[in-house]
Amino acid sequence: MFFKRFRKNTSPEADQSTKDDNSTALDNVRDSDSDAPSPELESSPTMVDAIPDASPELSAEQPIESTPEPIEKEKPSLAFFQRIKKGLSRTSSQLVEGIASVVLGKKHIDDELLEELETQLLMADVGIDATTQIIDKLTKAVERKQLNDGDSLYAALQQQLRDLLVDTQAPMMIQPQFADGKKMPMVTLVVGVNGVGKTTTIGKLTKRLQNEGKQVMLAAGDTFRAAAVEQLKIWGDRNQVAVVSQDTGADSASVIYDALSSAQAKGIDVLIADTAGRLHNKSHLMDELAKVKRVMAKLDPNAPHEVLLVLDAGTGQNALSQAEHFIKAAGVTGLVLTKLDGTAKGGIVFALSERFKLPIRFIGVGEGIDDLQPFVADDFVRALFGTQNSNAQNTTTSS
């Protein structure tokens, strides 16, 4: 088979790009000597209820992440399934059209056809491990005479792709939290490298939670980029939620500590904390995430209740390396795949699912505020292959 030859000459790491144009901004970050925030050393936290009229300018060295317009008129919402289908159009062209061209209409299934299918899956960033698993199962089905032509192979492939994703379909649970008999905010920590869309994801998630009747507060924990703080303030103003922030360069753990203290006092349902974009291969920076978690535990031993890792689908196989490091450093509980609408590498969803078995909470399929969608495995595969939707799920789960 093609893969056996492919594996001899290639490794999963060979195609991984570890470039991050914004890495230099993180190299001089200092670790704090103590876990607990020191009020006398830190700037006073700022509760942001309004923002300046002008949008902050991003320097050339900052990661490219779109700043939302506070008075933007929302575009009419597409139907749920159609929105996902439109967002996945590039991946569909790369993966599905390529597969259909080599499979459909074939009267017989032979090694050459399976090899061509294998090649198409690898080219679409489905990943070596996931591709191997799929091809092995399809080959066994052919040997058992369960599949006898290209059309049956095409249908079986769709089912194999669904099966890969089904264990990672788990909505974000918004549940009341308690510590020492007191109601506490549900704390969601958002992590990831620079430029993947963390701040935008937070803004869109905030809107979704508000639509479900939740009171939300934001913590501007990315204190190393002034633009990141200003972007979060804009999202806070747009969604009419408070943002706790400090001056640029302040201790991120201190900001999040202050935000959690305020959220507890105000009876907030959900606190979403932004964090500085950091390189997954810089251990001293990754250690700061552990510090943030330790500091929060002083106010709520169970916090954070959710750690969302935001990944840019366009990075392809490099997302696997990022995920591996962040899972170890931050105890990731769920994934968010952004920018699926701008890439043909959406097959990385299957690779991530096969490797880590972590829930995929949301996928980003467009720039609109409603284009952060809960991940539903069946809908994802149906949208890729252009088949009719079944039971769309368009909410997080609250209790």
Residue, then its C-alpha position, 0 to 999 in steps of 0.5 A: m500500500f502507498f502508506k507503507r512506502f510513505r511511512k518509510n520516507t516520511s514522519p508525522e513531524a516532517d511536514q509540521s511547521t513550528k514557525d510562529d511569526n509572533s514568537t519573539a514577543l513572548d521570549n522575554v516574559r518573566d516568571s513571577d516568584s510567587d503564586a499569589p498576586s501581590p497587590e502592592l506590585e501590581s496595577s489596580p484592576t480596571m472594570v471596563d464598562a465602555i471603550p474608546d471610540a477608536s479601535p486600537e492599532l495593531s503593530a506589524e509584529q502583532p498576530i493578525e486577529s480581526t478586531p470586531e467593530p462595535i456597531e457592526k450590523e449582523k448579517p442575516s443568519l443562514a440556516f445552521f446546516q447551510r452555515i457549516k456547509k458553506g464554511l467547510s467548502r474549501t475542505s470539501s473541495q480538497l477532500v470530498e471532490g478528490i475522493a469522489s473523482v477517484v472512487l465513484g463509478k468504479k465497478h471494482i475495488d482493488d489495491e490501486l483504488l484503495e491506494e488512491l483513496e489513501t493518498q486523498l485522505l493524507m493530502a487533506d490532512v486527515g493524518i497518518d494514524a487516522t488514515t491508516q485506521i480508515i484504510d485498514k477497516l475498509t480493506k477488511a470490509v472489502e475482503r469480507k465482500q461487504l463492499n464491492d464497488g466504488d459507490s459502496l466504498y464511498a458510503a462506507l468511508q463516510q461512516q468511518l469518518r463519522d465513527l472517528l468523530v463520534d467520541t469527540q462530540a460533547p457540548m460545553m456543559i454550563q453548570p452551577q458550581f459550588a465551593d464550601g457551600k457557596k455558588m461560584p462562577m463557572v471558570t473557562l480558561v482559554v489558551g493557545v498560541n498567538g494568532v489562532g483567534k482566542t480573543t474572537t472566540i471569547g467574544k463569540l462564546t460570550k454572545r452565545l452564553q448570553n443568548e442562553g441567559k447567562q451572566v458573563m464576565l471577561a478577564a483580560g489575562d493576555t497582559f503582554r499585548a496591549a492590542a489583545v486587551e483592547q480587543l477584549k474590551i471591544w468585545g466586552d462593550r459589544n456584548q455589554v459585559a464587564v472586562v477586568s484588566q490591568d496595565t500591559g505587562a501586569d501579572s496574568a495570574s493577578v488579573i485572573y485572580d481579581a476577575l474571579s474575586s469580582a465574579q464571585a462577589k457579583g454572582i456571575d454565572v460564567l467567567i471567561a479568562d483570556t491568556a497570553g498567546r505562547l509558544h507550545n515549545k517554550s517550557h517557561l511560558m507554558d509553566e505560567l499557565a500552571k501558575v494561573k491555575r494555582v492562583m485561581a485555586k486559592l479562591d475556588p479549588n475546582a477552578p478552572h472548570e473548563v480549559l479550552l484550547v483554540l487551534d487554527a485549522g489552517t495550521g494543519q498537522n502543526a495543530l497536533s504538536q500544539a495540542e500535545h504540549f498544551i494538554k500536558a501544560a494546561g490540562v485541556t478539557g476541550l478544543v475549539l477549531t477556528k478558521l475552518d472557512g479559510t482553509a482546505k485543511g479541515g481534515i485535521v479535525f479527524a487527526l485530532s480526534e483520533r490522536f487525543k480523543l478530546p471533546i471538540r466543543f466548537i468550530g469556527v466556520g466564518e467571521g460572523i458572531d454566529d459562526l462559532q458553532p457547537f461541534v456535531a460529528d454527523d453534521f460535520v461529515r454531512a456538510l463535508f459530503g453535501t448530504q442533508n442534515s439530520n438533527a442539528q444541535n445549535t446550543t451549548t448545554s446548560s443545567 
